[in-house]
Amino acid sequence: MFTGLIREVAKVKSFVGSTLTIKAQHKASLGDSIAINGACLTVVHVYDDGFSVELSPESQKLLAIENYKDQVHIEPAMMMGDRFEGHIVQGHVDTIGTIESIKNNGNSYDIFIKVDTKYIPYIVPKGSITVDGVSLTVNDVAQESFRLTIIPHTMKETLFKNYTKGTRVNIETDMFARYIAHILKHQTQHATTLTWDQVDAISSAF
């Protein structure tokens, strides 16, 4: 599990085949889970100045893989006892969004991102969303897109400063919205009522 708070903007040393090698200040251990641009990946090699992770063909197909070069966002998985900030992030990318426009408001930036319409129900106004691993708050939701407002600090300290119209980004929608939508859909299809035993089973999974 992650929080969506980027711990480091790290440098990509190489991406050959399925192996992505990162130069980072973070000292990883073999087998660690690390979110890279929002995707949870496993450390398979450790070096003095960084680490390598492996991306399966499925991951490469589902991610905005063109962004896994130059620099990337990284966040190590939370440890028991860590202070919880940001919001609950699984590191499971749902879809790729495309930046439609970035508007500089002087003391903030409005960013409009287009996504496949089937993911719009999981994007809630004033709810949480993760964009390339960055935890953000949704301001408005339209039929095919949503609007974020981010502060200059976030723009400066993340890769958002490099994004332009047409940039593709990894999107993870709100976990709770996905689960609620799935439960309601299941109830509708089978015309049954969710029991307390089922609620307990769902709760125990977290």
C-alpha positions as CSV (number, residue, x, y, z in Angstrom):
1,M,0.0,0.0,0.0
2,F,1.1,3.6,-0.7
3,T,0.0,7.1,0.1
4,G,0.6,8.9,-3.2
5,L,3.2,11.2,-1.7
6,I,6.3,11.1,-3.9
7,R,9.4,10.5,-1.9
8,E,11.9,11.1,-4.7
9,V,12.2,12.0,-8.4
10,A,14.7,9.4,-9.5
11,K,16.8,8.9,-12.6
12,V,16.3,6.1,-15.1
13,K,19.7,4.5,-15.9
14,S,18.3,2.0,-18.4
15,F,15.2,0.2,-19.6
16,V,16.2,-2.9,-21.5
17,G,13.6,-5.6,-22.2
18,S,11.6,-6.0,-19.0
19,T,14.2,-4.6,-16.7
20,L,14.0,-1.0,-15.5
21,T,17.1,0.2,-13.6
22,I,16.8,3.3,-11.4
23,K,19.4,5.5,-9.8
24,A,18.0,6.7,-6.5
25,Q,18.9,7.9,-3.1
26,H,16.4,5.5,-1.6
27,K,18.1,2.3,-0.4
28,A,15.9,-0.5,-1.6
29,S,16.1,-4.2,-0.5
30,L,15.5,-7.2,-2.7
31,G,11.8,-8.0,-3.0
32,D,10.7,-4.5,-1.9
33,S,7.5,-3.1,-3.5
34,I,8.1,0.4,-4.9
35,A,5.6,2.5,-6.9
36,I,7.2,3.9,-10.0
37,N,5.0,6.5,-11.7
38,G,2.2,5.0,-9.6
39,A,2.7,1.4,-10.6
40,C,3.6,-1.1,-7.9
41,L,6.7,-3.0,-9.0
42,T,9.1,-5.4,-7.2
43,V,12.8,-4.8,-6.7
44,V,14.8,-7.7,-8.4
45,H,18.3,-6.3,-8.1
46,V,20.0,-3.9,-5.7
47,Y,23.0,-1.7,-6.5
48,D,25.1,0.8,-4.5
49,D,23.3,3.7,-6.3
50,G,19.9,2.3,-6.9
51,F,17.9,-0.8,-7.9
52,S,16.2,-2.6,-10.8
53,V,12.5,-3.7,-11.1
54,E,10.9,-6.0,-13.7
55,L,7.9,-5.0,-15.8
56,S,5.9,-7.8,-17.3
57,P,4.5,-7.6,-20.8
58,E,1.1,-6.9,-19.3
59,S,2.4,-4.0,-17.2
60,Q,4.2,-2.5,-20.2
61,K,0.9,-2.7,-22.2
62,L,-1.2,-1.0,-19.5
63,L,1.2,1.8,-18.5
64,A,2.2,5.0,-20.1
65,I,5.5,3.3,-20.8
66,E,7.0,6.2,-22.7
67,N,7.4,8.1,-19.4
68,Y,9.7,5.4,-17.9
69,K,12.8,7.3,-19.1
70,D,14.9,10.2,-17.9
71,Q,13.1,10.7,-14.5
72,V,10.3,8.9,-12.6
73,H,8.4,9.4,-9.4
74,I,9.1,6.8,-6.8
75,E,7.4,5.9,-3.5
76,P,8.4,2.9,-1.3
77,A,5.5,0.9,0.1
78,M,4.3,1.9,3.5
79,M,5.7,0.2,6.6
80,M,3.7,-0.8,9.7
81,G,3.7,2.2,12.0
82,D,4.4,4.8,9.3
83,R,2.5,8.1,9.6
84,F,-0.4,7.9,7.2
85,E,-0.7,10.9,4.8
86,G,-2.1,11.4,1.3
87,H,-4.7,8.7,0.6
88,I,-4.9,5.0,0.2
89,V,-3.1,4.0,-3.0
90,Q,-2.7,0.4,-4.2
91,G,-0.3,1.0,-7.0
92,H,-2.7,-0.7,-9.4
93,V,-3.0,1.6,-12.5
94,D,-6.6,1.5,-13.9
95,T,-6.1,3.4,-17.1
96,I,-4.0,5.9,-19.0
97,G,-5.2,9.5,-19.1
98,T,-4.2,12.2,-21.5
99,I,-3.6,15.8,-20.4
100,E,-5.9,18.1,-22.4
101,S,-4.7,21.4,-21.1
102,I,-2.8,23.1,-18.2
103,K,-3.9,26.5,-17.1
104,N,-1.6,28.7,-15.0
105,N,-3.8,30.7,-12.5
106,G,-0.8,32.5,-10.9
107,N,-1.0,30.8,-7.5
108,S,-2.2,27.4,-8.8
109,Y,-2.5,25.3,-11.9
110,D,-5.7,23.8,-13.4
111,I,-5.0,20.5,-15.2
112,F,-7.6,18.8,-17.3
113,I,-7.2,15.1,-18.0
114,K,-9.2,13.0,-20.4
115,V,-9.9,9.3,-19.6
116,D,-12.0,6.5,-21.0
117,T,-15.6,7.2,-20.1
118,K,-16.0,3.8,-18.3
119,Y,-13.7,5.1,-15.6
120,I,-15.6,8.4,-14.9
121,P,-17.9,6.7,-12.4
122,Y,-14.9,6.0,-10.2
123,I,-13.7,9.6,-10.2
124,V,-15.5,11.7,-7.6
125,P,-15.7,15.5,-7.2
126,K,-13.6,16.4,-4.2
127,G,-12.4,12.8,-4.0
128,S,-8.9,11.4,-4.4
129,I,-7.1,10.3,-7.5
130,T,-3.5,9.3,-8.3
131,V,-1.8,10.6,-11.4
132,D,1.6,9.1,-12.1
133,G,1.8,8.2,-8.4
134,V,0.9,11.7,-7.1
135,S,-2.0,11.9,-4.7
136,L,-4.4,14.7,-5.8
137,T,-7.9,16.0,-5.2
138,V,-10.4,16.0,-8.0
139,N,-12.2,19.4,-8.4
140,D,-14.6,18.8,-11.2
141,V,-15.7,15.8,-13.3
142,A,-17.1,16.0,-16.8
143,Q,-18.4,13.3,-19.2
144,E,-14.9,12.4,-20.5
145,S,-12.5,14.3,-18.3
146,F,-11.7,15.7,-14.8
147,R,-10.0,18.8,-13.5
148,L,-7.3,19.0,-10.9
149,T,-5.9,22.1,-9.2
150,I,-2.4,21.8,-7.9
151,I,-0.2,24.3,-6.1
152,P,3.2,25.6,-7.3
153,H,5.1,23.5,-4.8
154,T,3.6,20.3,-6.3
155,M,4.3,21.5,-9.8
156,K,7.9,22.3,-9.0
157,E,8.7,19.2,-7.0
158,T,7.1,16.6,-9.3
159,L,7.3,15.8,-13.0
160,F,4.2,17.7,-13.6
161,K,6.5,20.6,-14.5
162,N,7.4,18.7,-17.6
163,Y,3.9,17.7,-18.7
164,T,2.2,19.4,-21.7
165,K,-0.9,18.9,-23.7
166,G,-1.0,15.4,-25.0
167,T,1.2,13.9,-22.3
168,R,-0.1,10.5,-21.2
169,V,-0.2,9.6,-17.5
170,N,-1.0,6.6,-15.3
171,I,-4.3,6.9,-13.5
172,E,-5.4,5.1,-10.4
173,T,-9.0,5.9,-9.4
174,D,-10.2,6.0,-5.8
175,M,-10.1,2.5,-4.4
176,F,-13.3,2.9,-2.3
177,A,-15.3,4.2,-5.4
178,R,-14.2,1.1,-7.3
179,Y,-15.3,-1.3,-4.6
180,I,-18.6,0.3,-4.0
181,A,-19.4,0.4,-7.8
182,H,-18.5,-3.3,-8.0
183,I,-20.7,-4.2,-5.1
184,L,-23.6,-2.2,-6.4
185,K,-23.2,-3.7,-9.9
186,H,-23.1,-7.2,-8.4
187,Q,-26.3,-6.6,-6.4
188,T,-28.1,-5.3,-9.5
189,Q,-27.1,-8.2,-11.6
190,H,-28.1,-10.8,-9.1
191,A,-30.9,-8.9,-7.3
192,T,-29.6,-9.8,-3.9
193,T,-28.9,-7.8,-0.8
194,L,-25.5,-7.4,0.7
195,T,-25.3,-9.3,4.0
196,W,-23.4,-8.3,7.1
197,D,-21.2,-11.5,6.6
198,Q,-20.3,-10.2,3.2
199,V,-19.5,-6.7,4.6
200,D,-17.3,-8.3,7.2
201,A,-15.5,-10.3,4.6
202,I,-14.8,-7.3,2.5
203,S,-13.6,-5.3,5.5
204,S,-11.3,-8.0,6.6
205,A,-9.5,-7.8,3.2
206,F,-8.0,-4.4,4.2
